[in-house]
Amino acid sequence: MVKPSGNFFFLLIIGIFLLIALPNLKPLIIKAKSLEAQTQLKAIHNTEKTYNYMYSKYSNDSDDFDFIAPKTVGEDRTANYRYEIIREEAGSFKAGAQAVINFNEDGIFNVWEIDKKGNPKHLIKDL
């Protein structure tokens, strides 16, 4: 009969702590992943503003203002959100970010939006 070593018990204790702590860390992980959406939407906002200064209008095509959306985890990359220009009007625009991952597996996906004022809004929360 093989006697368990001290390392086995150490790993067992660490595993138990992780099982206890992980559910409490989920909201922090989701919040950290939401920073990606906010950062990319701010980049879209900044490039839209630059485009507006140059052409006196906003664009509804991100190719016009050189925003290249990062590839998502579904495309074997690291981005957790898909980005799009939602609406373009003569003096306004909106861009959105929708999560491609259900962070806490509840069937709800994070959705963010930004407009010409530059304040990201959390429309649907996956908490």
C-alpha atoms as an extended CHARMM CRD file, in Angstrom:
* protein
*
       127  EXT
         1         1  MET       CA              0.0000000000        0.0000000000        0.0000000000  PROA      1               0.0000000000
         2         2  VAL       CA              1.3180000000        3.4200000000       -0.9930000000  PROA      2               0.0000000000
         3         3  LYS       CA              1.3540000000        6.0470000000        1.7280000000  PROA      3               0.0000000000
         4         4  PRO       CA              0.3630000000        9.6000000000        0.5580000000  PROA      4               0.0000000000
         5         5  SER       CA              3.2090000000       12.0760000000        0.7310000000  PROA      5               0.0000000000
         6         6  GLY       CA              3.1980000000       15.5330000000        2.3090000000  PROA      6               0.0000000000
         7         7  ASN       CA              2.9370000000       17.0720000000       -1.1700000000  PROA      7               0.0000000000
         8         8  PHE       CA             -0.3350000000       15.2360000000       -1.7600000000  PROA      8               0.0000000000
         9         9  PHE       CA             -1.9070000000       16.7570000000        1.3430000000  PROA      9               0.0000000000
        10        10  PHE       CA             -0.5570000000       20.2060000000        0.4580000000  PROA      10              0.0000000000
        11        11  LEU       CA             -2.1110000000       19.9980000000       -3.0280000000  PROA      11              0.0000000000
        12        12  LEU       CA             -5.3630000000       18.6960000000       -1.5490000000  PROA      12              0.0000000000
        13        13  ILE       CA             -5.5790000000       21.6680000000        0.8270000000  PROA      13              0.0000000000
        14        14  ILE       CA             -4.7740000000       24.1450000000       -1.9890000000  PROA      14              0.0000000000
        15        15  GLY       CA             -7.4670000000       22.5100000000       -4.1460000000  PROA      15              0.0000000000
        16        16  ILE       CA            -10.0510000000       22.8700000000       -1.3860000000  PROA      16              0.0000000000
        17        17  PHE       CA             -9.1570000000       26.5320000000       -0.8980000000  PROA      17              0.0000000000
        18        18  LEU       CA             -9.5310000000       27.1410000000       -4.6330000000  PROA      18              0.0000000000
        19        19  LEU       CA            -12.9500000000       25.4920000000       -4.6810000000  PROA      19              0.0000000000
        20        20  ILE       CA            -14.0470000000       27.7460000000       -1.8300000000  PROA      20              0.0000000000
        21        21  ALA       CA            -12.5060000000       30.9570000000       -3.2100000000  PROA      21              0.0000000000
        22        22  LEU       CA            -13.2990000000       30.6150000000       -6.9370000000  PROA      22              0.0000000000
        23        23  PRO       CA            -17.0260000000       31.4890000000       -6.7340000000  PROA      23              0.0000000000
        24        24  ASN       CA            -16.1060000000       34.6260000000       -4.7700000000  PROA      24              0.0000000000
        25        25  LEU       CA            -13.5790000000       35.6330000000       -7.4480000000  PROA      25              0.0000000000
        26        26  LYS       CA            -16.0310000000       35.3210000000      -10.3900000000  PROA      26              0.0000000000
        27        27  PRO       CA            -17.3680000000       38.9080000000      -10.0860000000  PROA      27              0.0000000000
        28        28  LEU       CA            -13.8020000000       40.2600000000      -10.0640000000  PROA      28              0.0000000000
        29        29  ILE       CA            -12.8810000000       38.1850000000      -13.1100000000  PROA      29              0.0000000000
        30        30  ILE       CA            -15.9830000000       39.3980000000      -14.9770000000  PROA      30              0.0000000000
        31        31  LYS       CA            -15.2030000000       43.0100000000      -14.0490000000  PROA      31              0.0000000000
        32        32  ALA       CA            -11.6280000000       42.6360000000      -15.2790000000  PROA      32              0.0000000000
        33        33  LYS       CA            -12.8140000000       41.1660000000      -18.5820000000  PROA      33              0.0000000000
        34        34  SER       CA            -15.2780000000       44.0650000000      -18.9290000000  PROA      34              0.0000000000
        35        35  LEU       CA            -12.3100000000       46.4360000000      -18.9910000000  PROA      35              0.0000000000
        36        36  GLU       CA            -11.4910000000       45.0560000000      -22.4420000000  PROA      36              0.0000000000
        37        37  ALA       CA            -14.8420000000       46.2900000000      -23.7820000000  PROA      37              0.0000000000
        38        38  GLN       CA            -14.4600000000       49.7020000000      -22.1750000000  PROA      38              0.0000000000
        39        39  THR       CA            -10.9240000000       50.1310000000      -23.5050000000  PROA      39              0.0000000000
        40        40  GLN       CA            -11.8020000000       49.1150000000      -27.0680000000  PROA      40              0.0000000000
        41        41  LEU       CA            -14.9440000000       51.2880000000      -27.0790000000  PROA      41              0.0000000000
        42        42  LYS       CA            -12.8280000000       54.2600000000      -25.9580000000  PROA      42              0.0000000000
        43        43  ALA       CA            -10.4800000000       53.5100000000      -28.8790000000  PROA      43              0.0000000000
        44        44  ILE       CA            -13.4670000000       53.4980000000      -31.2570000000  PROA      44              0.0000000000
        45        45  HSD       CA            -14.6460000000       56.7700000000      -29.7130000000  PROA      45              0.0000000000
        46        46  ASN       CA            -11.2420000000       58.4050000000      -30.1790000000  PROA      46              0.0000000000
        47        47  THR       CA            -10.9080000000       57.2800000000      -33.7890000000  PROA      47              0.0000000000
        48        48  GLU       CA            -14.4950000000       58.3500000000      -34.5760000000  PROA      48              0.0000000000
        49        49  LYS       CA            -13.7570000000       61.8040000000      -33.1240000000  PROA      49              0.0000000000
        50        50  THR       CA            -10.6200000000       62.0790000000      -35.2510000000  PROA      50              0.0000000000
        51        51  TYR       CA            -12.5990000000       61.0130000000      -38.3230000000  PROA      51              0.0000000000
        52        52  ASN       CA            -15.2330000000       63.6290000000      -37.4610000000  PROA      52              0.0000000000
        53        53  TYR       CA            -12.5880000000       66.3690000000      -37.1920000000  PROA      53              0.0000000000
        54        54  MET       CA            -11.2100000000       65.4150000000      -40.5960000000  PROA      54              0.0000000000
        55        55  TYR       CA            -14.4590000000       64.8850000000      -42.5310000000  PROA      55              0.0000000000
        56        56  SER       CA            -17.1120000000       66.7130000000      -40.4410000000  PROA      56              0.0000000000
        57        57  LYS       CA            -19.1350000000       63.5360000000      -40.0250000000  PROA      57              0.0000000000
        58        58  TYR       CA            -19.0680000000       60.2280000000      -38.2190000000  PROA      58              0.0000000000
        59        59  SER       CA            -18.6820000000       56.9440000000      -40.0130000000  PROA      59              0.0000000000
        60        60  ASN       CA            -20.6750000000       53.7400000000      -39.7240000000  PROA      60              0.0000000000
        61        61  ASP       CA            -17.7960000000       51.6570000000      -41.0580000000  PROA      61              0.0000000000
        62        62  SER       CA            -14.7970000000       51.0310000000      -38.8020000000  PROA      62              0.0000000000
        63        63  ASP       CA            -12.6240000000       50.5670000000      -41.9080000000  PROA      63              0.0000000000
        64        64  ASP       CA            -13.0300000000       54.3150000000      -42.5630000000  PROA      64              0.0000000000
        65        65  PHE       CA            -11.2210000000       55.2730000000      -39.3760000000  PROA      65              0.0000000000
        66        66  ASP       CA             -8.7080000000       52.4550000000      -39.0770000000  PROA      66              0.0000000000
        67        67  PHE       CA            -10.1710000000       50.5770000000      -36.1210000000  PROA      67              0.0000000000
        68        68  ILE       CA             -9.2320000000       46.9370000000      -36.3510000000  PROA      68              0.0000000000
        69        69  ALA       CA            -11.2330000000       44.8720000000      -33.9080000000  PROA      69              0.0000000000
        70        70  PRO       CA             -9.2320000000       42.2370000000      -32.0740000000  PROA      70              0.0000000000
        71        71  LYS       CA             -9.9380000000       38.6200000000      -32.9650000000  PROA      71              0.0000000000
        72        72  THR       CA            -12.2320000000       36.8460000000      -30.5250000000  PROA      72              0.0000000000
        73        73  VAL       CA            -11.6210000000       33.6740000000      -28.5780000000  PROA      73              0.0000000000
        74        74  GLY       CA            -13.8930000000       31.9380000000      -31.0930000000  PROA      74              0.0000000000
        75        75  GLU       CA            -11.3510000000       32.8770000000      -33.7650000000  PROA      75              0.0000000000
        76        76  ASP       CA             -8.4820000000       31.3990000000      -31.7110000000  PROA      76              0.0000000000
        77        77  ARG       CA             -7.4160000000       34.7410000000      -30.2810000000  PROA      77              0.0000000000
        78        78  THR       CA             -7.9520000000       36.4750000000      -26.9320000000  PROA      78              0.0000000000
        79        79  ALA       CA            -10.7380000000       39.0840000000      -27.2980000000  PROA      79              0.0000000000
        80        80  ASN       CA            -13.8560000000       38.4190000000      -25.2350000000  PROA      80              0.0000000000
        81        81  TYR       CA            -16.0620000000       40.8950000000      -27.1520000000  PROA      81              0.0000000000
        82        82  ARG       CA            -17.2890000000       41.5670000000      -30.6880000000  PROA      82              0.0000000000
        83        83  TYR       CA            -17.3840000000       45.2710000000      -31.6770000000  PROA      83              0.0000000000
        84        84  GLU       CA            -19.6020000000       47.1250000000      -34.1190000000  PROA      84              0.0000000000
        85        85  ILE       CA            -20.8480000000       50.5790000000      -35.0540000000  PROA      85              0.0000000000
        86        86  ILE       CA            -24.5140000000       50.4880000000      -34.0610000000  PROA      86              0.0000000000
        87        87  ARG       CA            -25.7840000000       53.7480000000      -35.4720000000  PROA      87              0.0000000000
        88        88  GLU       CA            -24.4020000000       56.7060000000      -37.3470000000  PROA      88              0.0000000000
        89        89  GLU       CA            -26.3310000000       59.9270000000      -37.7680000000  PROA      89              0.0000000000
        90        90  ALA       CA            -25.2480000000       63.3070000000      -39.0760000000  PROA      90              0.0000000000
        91        91  GLY       CA            -23.9280000000       64.5130000000      -35.7300000000  PROA      91              0.0000000000
        92        92  SER       CA            -23.7490000000       61.3660000000      -33.6570000000  PROA      92              0.0000000000
        93        93  PHE       CA            -22.6580000000       57.7450000000      -33.4560000000  PROA      93              0.0000000000
        94        94  LYS       CA            -22.9590000000       54.7130000000      -31.2050000000  PROA      94              0.0000000000
        95        95  ALA       CA            -20.7020000000       51.7100000000      -31.0010000000  PROA      95              0.0000000000
        96        96  GLY       CA            -21.2780000000       48.5050000000      -29.1210000000  PROA      96              0.0000000000
        97        97  ALA       CA            -19.4620000000       45.5650000000      -27.6500000000  PROA      97              0.0000000000
        98        98  GLN       CA            -21.1240000000       42.2290000000      -27.0050000000  PROA      98              0.0000000000
        99        99  ALA       CA            -19.4140000000       39.4430000000      -25.1180000000  PROA      99              0.0000000000
       100       100  VAL       CA            -18.8070000000       36.2610000000      -27.0680000000  PROA      100             0.0000000000
       101       101  ILE       CA            -18.3820000000       34.3510000000      -23.8080000000  PROA      101             0.0000000000
       102       102  ASN       CA            -20.9730000000       33.8180000000      -21.1010000000  PROA      102             0.0000000000
       103       103  PHE       CA            -18.6280000000       34.6110000000      -18.2180000000  PROA      103             0.0000000000
       104       104  ASN       CA            -20.6600000000       33.0720000000      -15.4060000000  PROA      104             0.0000000000
       105       105  GLU       CA            -22.6360000000       30.5610000000      -17.5050000000  PROA      105             0.0000000000
       106       106  ASP       CA            -26.0660000000       32.0490000000      -16.6910000000  PROA      106             0.0000000000
       107       107  GLY       CA            -27.1870000000       32.5850000000      -20.3040000000  PROA      107             0.0000000000
       108       108  ILE       CA            -26.6670000000       36.3760000000      -20.1740000000  PROA      108             0.0000000000
       109       109  PHE       CA            -23.9020000000       38.0500000000      -22.1870000000  PROA      109             0.0000000000
       110       110  ASN       CA            -22.3230000000       41.4110000000      -21.2940000000  PROA      110             0.0000000000
       111       111  VAL       CA            -23.2440000000       44.2700000000      -23.6320000000  PROA      111             0.0000000000
       112       112  TRP       CA            -21.5760000000       47.6950000000      -23.6000000000  PROA      112             0.0000000000
       113       113  GLU       CA            -22.2150000000       50.8400000000      -25.6460000000  PROA      113             0.0000000000
       114       114  ILE       CA            -20.4810000000       54.1670000000      -26.1980000000  PROA      114             0.0000000000
       115       115  ASP       CA            -21.6800000000       57.3270000000      -27.9340000000  PROA      115             0.0000000000
       116       116  LYS       CA            -20.0720000000       60.5360000000      -29.1250000000  PROA      116             0.0000000000
       117       117  LYS       CA            -19.7880000000       61.8000000000      -25.5340000000  PROA      117             0.0000000000
       118       118  GLY       CA            -17.3440000000       58.9860000000      -24.8120000000  PROA      118             0.0000000000
       119       119  ASN       CA            -18.9240000000       57.4310000000      -21.7370000000  PROA      119             0.0000000000
       120       120  PRO       CA            -19.1960000000       53.6430000000      -21.8990000000  PROA      120             0.0000000000
       121       121  LYS       CA            -22.5730000000       52.3320000000      -20.6830000000  PROA      121             0.0000000000
       122       122  HSD       CA            -23.1000000000       48.8270000000      -19.3750000000  PROA      122             0.0000000000
       123       123  LEU       CA            -26.4220000000       47.8530000000      -21.0030000000  PROA      123             0.0000000000
       124       124  ILE       CA            -26.6540000000       44.1670000000      -20.0680000000  PROA      124             0.0000000000
       125       125  LYS       CA            -24.6930000000       42.7980000000      -17.1290000000  PROA      125             0.0000000000
       126       126  ASP       CA            -23.4430000000       39.2350000000      -16.8940000000  PROA      126             0.0000000000
       127       127  LEU       CA            -22.9680000000       39.1570000000      -13.1320000000  PROA      127             0.0000000000
